Amino acid sequence: MQNDLVLFFVSTSGGFFAIHGLQGVLTLGLPVEGAFVLASITAPSGQANLVAPAPPPVPGVTGFTFVLHPIFVNGASAFAGSPSAFTLVQ
């Protein structure tokens, strides 16, 4: 929705756990990093194309998969969006 703040959590594995006060369950394994602020949705339509930054490749590692899960915050309510994943290949 318009005026939502978009945060994301990231992990290197899948899993699931609940966070108190969050509508939905995160599909991330432990350990989890975040929450990182990604954007604020300003379009009246409530839609936005969001791009999560990728870290630089680690020397000696040929590939790494990250699992991302967005959280949308609007005032006092927060809900989990759809998770996604990406793989960096060196």
trRosetta pair geometry for C-beta under 8 A, 3 or more apart (Angstrom, degrees):
i j d omega theta_ij theta_ji phi_ij phi_ji
1 4 5.1 110 60 -38 71 111
1 41 6.9 136 88 85 33 141
1 46 4.4 -40 -129 -130 30 127
1 72 7.7 110 23 168 80 132
1 74 5.8 22 62 -91 123 149
2 41 5.9 -129 -123 117 35 100
2 42 6.9 37 -150 -163 85 19
2 43 6.5 -125 -101 83 93 45
2 44 5.7 -6 -80 -128 144 30
2 45 7.5 120 -61 57 101 26
2 46 4.8 -89 -36 -82 65 73
3 40 7.2 -13 -149 180 35 98
3 41 6.7 -46 15 75 16 82
3 42 7.6 65 -73 -104 47 46
3 74 6.5 88 100 -131 89 91
4 40 7.3 175 89 -155 44 57
4 41 4.7 22 51 27 88 119
4 46 7.3 65 2 -151 116 88
4 72 4.7 -13 -175 -168 135 98
4 73 6.5 135 -164 63 73 42
4 74 4.8 -49 -101 -70 77 95
5 37 7.0 -50 180 -137 104 96
5 39 8.0 -176 -156 98 49 41
5 40 5.4 -26 -106 -105 64 81
5 41 8.0 -137 -72 10 20 77
5 72 7.5 145 72 -159 46 48
5 73 4.5 -24 60 63 98 103
5 74 7.6 172 17 -73 71 46
6 37 7.6 102 83 -164 57 56
6 38 4.5 -59 108 66 101 109
6 39 4.9 9 47 58 118 76
6 40 7.1 -169 13 -85 80 28
6 41 6.5 84 -30 -35 110 93
6 48 7.6 -133 -21 69 149 138
6 50 6.2 -96 117 -103 161 158
6 70 5.7 -23 -166 -162 97 116
6 71 7.4 146 -158 75 48 50
6 72 5.9 -19 -102 -102 70 68
6 73 7.8 -170 -77 21 24 78
7 34 6.9 127 163 175 99 117
7 35 4.1 14 172 177 130 120
7 36 6.5 146 -162 71 73 38
7 37 5.8 -45 -104 -99 75 46
7 38 6.4 159 -120 3 18 91
7 70 7.0 139 78 -159 45 62
7 71 4.5 -19 67 61 98 102
7 72 8.0 -170 27 -75 73 23
7 73 6.5 40 -2 -11 110 115
8 34 6.0 -107 108 -128 49 149
8 35 6.9 143 64 -154 23 74
8 36 5.5 -27 61 60 77 92
8 38 5.2 57 -7 -43 107 127
8 52 6.1 -56 60 -108 167 126
8 68 5.3 -3 -178 -169 130 100
8 69 6.5 153 -155 75 77 40
8 70 4.9 -42 -94 -99 90 59
8 71 6.8 174 -90 13 35 76
9 26 6.2 -8 61 -142 145 141
9 28 5.9 -99 115 -23 118 164
9 32 5.2 0 179 -178 120 114
9 33 6.9 154 -164 78 66 46
9 34 3.7 -152 -113 54 57 145
9 35 5.7 -52 -71 -98 79 68
9 36 7.7 151 -86 14 32 81
9 68 7.4 153 79 -154 47 52
9 69 5.2 -14 58 59 94 95
9 71 7.0 57 -13 -20 95 112
10 28 7.6 164 176 -128 13 138
10 32 7.3 144 72 -161 35 66
10 33 5.1 -23 65 64 88 99
10 34 5.8 122 12 -40 71 117
10 36 7.3 7 -8 8 108 125
10 52 7.8 148 -80 178 121 142
10 66 5.5 -14 -165 -173 111 111
10 67 6.9 148 -157 76 57 51
10 68 5.4 -19 -101 -100 81 70
10 69 7.9 179 -81 20 37 69
11 14 7.6 140 93 -79 124 27
11 15 7.4 -75 128 25 163 102
11 28 3.9 132 3 -168 139 105
11 29 5.2 164 154 56 142 63
11 30 7.2 -69 -133 -91 131 14
11 31 7.0 -177 -126 93 92 41
11 32 5.0 -45 -75 -105 106 66
11 33 7.0 164 -79 16 51 75
11 66 7.4 141 73 -160 33 63
11 67 5.0 -22 66 61 85 103
12 29 7.4 -66 72 69 54 110
12 64 7.0 -58 -132 -174 110 94
12 65 6.7 110 -160 81 67 67
12 66 6.4 -48 -100 -106 57 55
12 67 7.1 146 -125 12 7 89
13 28 7.6 97 82 -174 56 58
13 29 3.3 -35 95 48 97 144
13 30 7.9 -30 63 46 112 33
13 67 6.8 -51 92 5 11 132
14 27 6.0 -17 -154 156 89 87
14 28 6.9 -91 -134 -124 38 27
14 29 5.4 49 80 -28 17 102
14 67 5.5 150 -78 -89 68 163
14 85 8.0 -51 -68 -74 103 135
15 27 7.0 160 73 -177 37 45
15 28 5.9 -12 52 114 87 30
15 29 3.4 109 -12 -90 116 64
15 30 6.6 -40 47 -7 162 66
16 25 5.2 28 -171 150 106 121
16 26 6.6 162 -146 87 54 52
16 27 5.3 -19 -92 -113 83 53
16 28 7.5 101 -95 35 32 40
17 25 6.9 174 86 -166 17 89
17 26 5.8 -17 62 60 69 98
17 28 7.3 -60 28 64 94 77
17 30 7.7 46 -16 -53 144 98
18 22 6.9 -176 -172 65 69 105
18 25 5.2 -55 -84 -113 74 83
18 26 7.4 162 -97 16 25 79
19 22 4.2 48 74 7 98 133
19 26 6.5 51 -17 -13 105 118
21 78 6.5 51 132 43 90 114
22 26 7.7 13 117 -37 155 94
22 71 6.8 -65 -134 -133 122 118
22 78 5.2 -53 -115 101 71 107
22 79 6.8 134 -173 -114 69 31
22 80 6.1 62 164 -40 115 94
23 77 7.0 7 -8 -175 123 96
23 78 6.8 170 17 94 81 51
23 79 3.9 -31 68 -107 106 90
23 80 6.9 -147 91 10 57 75
24 79 5.3 90 -5 -169 119 73
24 80 3.1 -134 100 35 139 108
24 81 8.0 117 104 -18 175 21
25 80 6.6 -96 50 27 23 162
26 32 7.4 38 136 -116 151 151
26 69 5.0 127 -145 109 87 165
26 80 6.0 -154 -77 -117 60 141
26 83 7.8 104 -162 -77 58 120
27 67 7.1 -109 107 169 84 131
27 69 6.0 156 44 -89 73 132
27 83 4.6 -94 56 -25 119 157
28 32 5.1 82 123 -102 138 111
28 67 5.6 170 -113 103 78 121
28 69 5.5 -111 -41 -4 111 132
28 83 7.5 -177 -56 -121 78 135
29 32 7.8 173 92 -65 34 83
29 67 7.4 85 17 41 83 145
33 36 7.7 23 130 -32 90 109
35 71 6.4 -50 -130 35 131 135
38 50 5.6 48 150 -169 126 130
38 52 6.4 -49 -121 -96 122 78
38 70 7.0 -57 18 -122 153 102
39 48 6.3 -155 115 139 148 154
39 50 5.4 -140 12 -116 138 110
41 46 6.0 46 148 -152 140 48
41 47 7.5 147 -153 64 122 6
41 48 4.8 -139 -117 -18 89 132
42 48 7.8 81 30 -83 62 126
43 46 6.6 -113 88 -15 89 15
43 47 5.8 -52 84 58 141 61
43 48 6.0 169 11 -71 120 82
50 70 7.6 91 83 -99 154 143
52 68 5.6 -146 -20 -119 175 160
52 86 7.9 -180 71 9 116 136
54 66 7.4 -176 -126 18 85 147
54 86 6.9 -91 -93 100 121 137
54 88 6.0 144 -179 -76 134 121
55 88 8.0 -88 66 -35 71 161
57 61 6.6 -158 -178 73 85 95
57 64 7.4 166 -130 14 72 120
57 88 5.8 -166 -90 148 88 130
57 90 4.5 113 -159 -81 157 119
58 61 4.3 38 75 20 101 127
58 64 7.0 79 17 -41 108 145
61 64 5.9 33 145 -50 132 108
61 90 6.8 104 94 7 61 137
62 89 6.8 3 156 -154 70 68
62 90 5.4 -127 -144 53 41 96
63 87 5.9 8 -173 178 106 105
63 88 6.5 171 -148 89 54 56
63 89 4.6 -6 -102 -106 98 69
63 90 6.8 -147 -66 13 51 76
64 87 7.0 167 83 -154 36 63
64 88 5.0 -3 55 53 87 101
65 85 5.9 14 -178 179 102 116
65 86 7.2 179 -147 93 63 32
65 87 4.5 -28 -95 -97 79 84
65 88 7.9 -169 -79 20 33 65
66 85 6.5 172 88 -151 48 68
66 86 5.8 -6 56 58 93 77
66 87 7.8 174 17 -87 65 36
66 88 7.6 41 -7 -10 104 99
67 83 6.3 4 -180 -179 93 121
67 84 7.8 171 -155 92 54 34
67 85 4.8 -27 -103 -97 63 97
68 83 6.5 161 86 -158 50 70
68 84 5.3 -13 62 65 100 79
68 85 6.8 170 16 -89 75 39
68 86 7.5 15 -5 6 116 94
69 80 6.3 -18 170 -156 110 105
69 81 7.2 164 -177 63 62 74
69 83 4.5 -30 -96 -102 83 91
70 80 7.4 131 86 -162 54 54
70 81 3.9 -8 76 43 104 127
70 82 7.5 14 37 52 104 48
70 83 7.9 -178 12 -96 67 43
71 78 5.7 9 176 -177 106 110
71 79 7.3 167 -155 84 65 28
71 80 5.9 -37 -103 -101 70 55
71 81 7.0 -148 -81 3 19 88
72 78 6.8 165 83 -152 46 59
72 79 5.6 -16 58 61 95 78
72 80 8.0 159 17 -107 79 7
72 81 5.7 87 -22 -49 105 106
73 77 7.4 168 -150 92 52 46
73 78 4.6 -15 -101 -101 76 93
74 77 5.7 -13 66 66 82 92
74 78 7.7 161 22 -85 58 46
